[in-house]
């Protein structure tokens, strides 16, 4: 029972926490400024958690550039593929949309793990593109563009704040 309430996460120094918060907020603001032509709620669902990972846990394997960009692209492609299935008959309505989103989430996990580009926040993109009926152009903008912006911002941020990104020990 104690394992349910005991954190296994490392205690981070306050400087790192402050820098992670500033970096995350800045990157989300940058994405928001660039994404004013689209629904920002949907944009932020998939990418704000990515910002948290690359700024707060830059050494994590799921935070590395290949995982961020690859995970988002793979998940969005899976979501677009599932969303392209014609919605007729039993595959129509809100329940079908929820099931399609669940299938997109599950298959995006399989695809990311199989391709070794696991990035947990990317699962949200699979669901978003599946249930909103996004077009294939969504892969370019916002998925690819936003992923590259996040990685680029993290690289610059960590360089100027004394951190390392991408993290060398995560690269094999």
N, C-alpha and C positions, 0 to 999 in steps of 0.2 A: 504493500500500500504506500509505503514511503517513496517508492520510485515514481509514483504518480505526481508527487509534489516537490521533488528534489530536482533542481536543474543540473544537467550535465554539460551545459554550455560554459565555455571559459569566461572568466571575469575580464572584461576589457578595460584598459586604462581610460580615464575620462577624456584625455586628449584624443584618443582614437574614436571614442564615441562621438565627441563634438565634430571631428573632421568627417566622420561617416554621415552624420546628420546633415552637415552643410553640403557635402558632396551629393548626397541623395536628393536633397531639396533643390539644389542648383540644377542637377541633371533633369529632374522632373519638370522644373520650370522651363528649361530649354526645350524639352520635348513638347510641353504645352504651347510654348511660343511658336514652335514650328508646325504644330498640329492643329492650329486654329480652324482649319477648313474641315476637320472631321470631328466626330463625337469624341470629346476628350475623355469621357468616362470609360469608353471602350478602349481607348488608347492607353490610358493609365492602368487599367486592370492587368494587362499583360506586362507592361514595362516598368512601372514603379517598383514592384518587388525585385526586378532585375537590378535596378539602381541600388537598392538596399544591399544586395549581395556583392556587387562589384566594389562598393565603397566601404562596407563594413567588414566583409570577409573576402578580401581580394586573393587570399591564398587558397581558398576552397576550390576543389576541382570543378564544381558547378558554376563558379564565378569566372572561369577562364574564357578568353575571347571565343575560342572554338565552341565552347558550350553555350555561351550567350547567343552568338549569331546562329550557329547551327541548330541549337535547340529551338529557337524562335522560328526559323525557316521551316524546319521539319514539322514542328507542331502545327504551324499555320497551314502548311501543305496538306497535312492529314485532315485538318478541320475543313479545308476547302473541298477535299475529295469526298468526305462524308456528307458535307452540305450539298454537293452536286447530285446526290442521289435524288431522283424525282420524288416529291412529296405527294403521293396519291394514295387513296384507299386507307389501309390501316396505318400508313406512314404519314398521316396528315394530322394536324392539330398540335396543341401545346404538349401533350404527352409525347408525341413523336419527336417534337423538337427537343424535349428534355432527354429522351433516349438517344437521339442523334448526338447531342452534346456530350452525353456520358460515353458513348462509343468513341467519339473523337478524342476525348480526354484519355481513355484507356489505350487506344491505338497510338496516340502520340507518345505515351510513356513507352510502349513497346518499341516504337521507331527510334526514339531518342536513346534508349538503352542499347538497342541493337547497333546503332551507329556511333555509340559512345560520345554523345553530345548532350547528356542529361543536364537540363536546366529547368528546375521545378516551376518557376514562374511562367515558362512557355506553355504549360498546359492550358493556362487561361486563354491564350491566343487560339488554341485549337477549338475551344468551346465558343469563344466570341465569333470567330469567322464562320463556324458551322451554323450557329443559331441566328446570326444576323443576315446571312445570305451575302456575305462579302464576295467580291469578285476576285479573280486571280491576280489582278493588279495590286491587291492588298499585300501580296508577298513582297513587292518592291517597296511600296510606301503604304503603310508605315513600317512593316516588319523589318525589312533589310535596312532601310534608312535609320530607323530608331535603334536597332541593335548596334549598328556601326557607330552611331552617335554616343550611345551609352559606353561602348568599349573605348572609343576615342577620348571621351570626357574622363573616364576612369584612368586611362593611361596618363593623360596630362595632369590630372588631379594628384595622383600618387607620386608622380615625378616631382611636382612642386611642393608636396607636403612631406617628402622624405620616405614615402612608401615604395613598394615594388609591385608593379602590375604590368604585364601578366606575371604571376608568381613563378619563379624559376623551378621550384621543386614540384609544381603541378604539371610541368611540361615534360613529357617522356618521349 
